[in-house]
């Protein structure tokens, strides 16, 4: 419940500043999360990105003004943080399928994005996802190829699937030191305030291993407590469950640092399905 209250505080500041400039950093600070983690939680819970929510809320309020006032379109554009009528018109049509001028002449029924109230639906029933196993892990080191992606509009889910494919097709696994042969790591790390982050595909190596191949890196996975979730083929669904349902309703906070997944290659080949475990660093609230 505490997570929902904190994210709702972020939503409330958005509502208070729809007619003012606002950044993800401003919102996350109000919610007492890092900007990256706030975006990941918000997206998992609501189903869309924070940038998309702000845009839809501003355009929805702008649509109401078009319908109920005689204000000039350019003035409404500026009020809702569009620096030109052309930019406002493009965004409005993309969101509602009609231009502002046509909507004003014929205010047909469109879907307004209402303010979210997470406290109305924080309880989720009928879940079939597995409960995590808590594990205390020692420090380990991952050597792998570093890819870049972003949380925006769930871009990372498609990208990560492509990263694994690229890693295999280009035989990157042949270019770094001996690793555990039956396990493949995928590590999310180096999180940025704008939602960007690195995803490193590789394997576990000994401490002190060095590599000079272009594009490769070493990531340290800190020791500590991890919530582990066994997964098969539904990685995006599982991660949305972890951040959108389990974590907000648990007795734990996500700790700073990388999270990662391990694919059991032997079982995956034998069972002809993805056999994976997801690891999330946590601390007791």
N, C-alpha and C positions, 0 to 999 in steps of 0.2 A: 504493500500500500504506500510506503514511504516513497518509492520510486515514482509512482504515479503522481503523488503530490508535488514532487520536485519538477517533474516534466510539465505538470499543469501550471506551475509557477512560470516556466518558460513560455508556455502558450499564452498566459495572461499578459506577459510583457509584450509579446507580439501584438496582441489585440490593442494594447495601449499605444502602440507605435506604428500602426498601419499607415499613418500619414507622415511618418518620419523615417529617416534612414535607420537601419538596424542591421547588425551583423550576427552571425552565428555565435561569435564570441560573447556578445552582449547577452544573448539568450541563454547560452550554456552557463555563464557566470551566475545568472539569476537562479538557475536550476542546480547549481553546485556540482556540475559535471565538467569534464574536459569537453572542448568543442567536438572532437571526433566521437567520443563515447556518447554524447548527447544525440548527435545525428544518428548513430547506429541504433540507439534505443528508440528514438522517435520513429524512425523508419520501420523498425520491427513491430512496434505497437500499432502505429496508425496505417501502415501500408504505403505511405508515400514520403518523399524526402521533405526536409524542413523548408528547402527553397521552394519546392512545389506548393507546399501548404501556404507559405507567405504570399506567393504569387496569386494563388486561387482566392485567398481571403481578400486581398487588395482588389482584385478584379471583380469579385462578388459585390463588395461595397461600392465600387465604381459603377457597376451595373444598376444598383439601387438608386444611385444619384442620377444616372441617366434617365431612369424611369420616372423619378419623383421630383426632379428639379429642372430648371431651365439653364443651369450652368453650362458654360461653353465646354466642349469636349476637351480642348487644350488645357483648360483650368482643372478639370477633373483628372486629366493625365498627370499633370504636375503634382496635384494633391496626393496621388497614390504612387509617387516616386518614379514616374516615367518622364524622361527628359525631352521627349518629343511626342507629338500626336501620332506620328507614323509608328513609333515603337509601341505605343499604347494600342493602336489599332491592330497591329500584328499579333500582339499578345492576347488581346480580347478575342479576336477571331479564332486563334488557335485554341483558346480555352472554351469558347461558347459556340463556335461555328458560324458566327455572324459578326459583322462590323459594328462598332459603337453607333454610327449614324443610322444604320438600318435597324438596330435594336431600339434606338430612341423613337424612330418613326413607327415601329411595330413591335412593342415590347412583348414578344412571344414568351412562352414558358421556357426558362432555362434553369439549369441546376446551380443554385447558389451554394458555395462552400460555406457551411456554417462553422462557427467556432467549435472546436473539439472540446469535449469535457470528459477527460479520461476517468474521472471519479465516478462517472455513471456506468462504466463498464469494465472496472478493474478486475472483477471476478470472472473467471473463465471456467466453464464446466465441460464435462465430456471429453477431456483430453486423453489421448491414447499414447502420447509420447512417453518414452521411458524416463524414469527418474535417474539423475546422475549418480555415478559412483565417485566419491571423494577420494583423491589420492595425494599423498605427499611425495613430490618428485624431487630428485636431486638435480643439480645444474647439468645442462647438456649443451652441446654445440652442434649447429646444423650448417653444413656447407651446401650451397645451392645456387641456382640461377635466379637473379632478382628481376621481377616484373613489377610494373606500376599499374595501379588501377584507382578507382574512386567509388565511394558509396552512392554518388548521385544517381537517382532513378534506378537503383539496383544494378548498375553497370558492372559491378564487381562479380556478380554471380556468373554472368556470361563470360567475362574476362578470365576468371579463374579456371573454368572448364577449358578454355582455349589455352591457358598457360600450361596445364598438364599435357595437353595434346602437343603443343610446341616442344615441350621438354622431351617428350618421347620421340617425336618425329626427327628432331634435330640431334638426337642422341647426346644430349647434354650430360647425361649420367656417365658417359665415358670420359668426361673431361676433368673430373676432380678425383681426389684421393679415395681409397677404399672406404666404402660405407657399408652399413648393415644391408645385405643384399635383398632381404625380404620385406623391407619397410620403406615407404616413400613419405617424406614429410612435406607439408604445405604450411608455411609460417606467415601469418599476418603481422606486420610490424611497421615501425617508422611512420606512425600515424601523423597526419597533418590536420591543421585546423579546418582546411577547406574540404575535408572528407577524403583526400588522397591518402594512399598508403602503399607500402610495398608488399608483395606476396612472393616469398622465396620457396621454390620447389627444389628439394634435394634430399639429403640424408644425414644421419648422425655421424660425426667424426670425433677423433680424439682432441682434447684440449691442446692448443698450440699448433694445430694444423694451419698451414698457410696455403694460399692459392693465388696465382697471378693471372689466371684466365679472365679475359674481359667479360663483364656481365655477371661474374660470380662473386659471392660474398659469404662471410661467416656471420651467423646470428647466434647470440647467446640466449638460451632459454633459462631464466632464473629458477633457482630452487624455490619450493613453496607448495602451497595447497592449490590443487586444480580440481574443478568439476569436470568429470569425463562423461561423454555421451556417446554410446555406441550408435552407429548409423550405417545405413546401407546405401540406398540410391537417392535419398531426399535431402541433400545437403542444404540447399536454400531454405527448405521448409524447417529443417532441424535448427538452423541458425536463427531463423525468425522466431521459432519457439523458445530458444534459449534466451534471446535478448528481449523478446516481446512478452513472454509469459513466465518462464521459470525464474529468471533473475529478479524481475520486479516483485515476485511473490515469495522469494526465498529469504533466508536469514543472512544472505551474503552480498557483498559488494564485489564488482569486478575490480581486480587489482591492476595497477599500471603495468604495462609490458606486453609482449607478444602473446597471442593465442595461436594455437596450431592444431593440425589434424594429422593423423598417421593412417595411411592406407596399408593394410596387410596384403601384400602382393601375392603371397602364396595362397591365402584363403580366397582372395579375389579371383585368381585364375582357376582354382579348384572348384569354387561354387558358382562361377560365372555371374557374379554380382559384386558390387563394390562393398568391401568390408572395411569400414573406417571408424576411427574413434576421434572425437573432437575434444580438445583440452582448453578450458577457460580458467585463467588464473583468478583466484578469489581470496577474499579475506572475510572474516566474521564481521557483521555490522556492529 
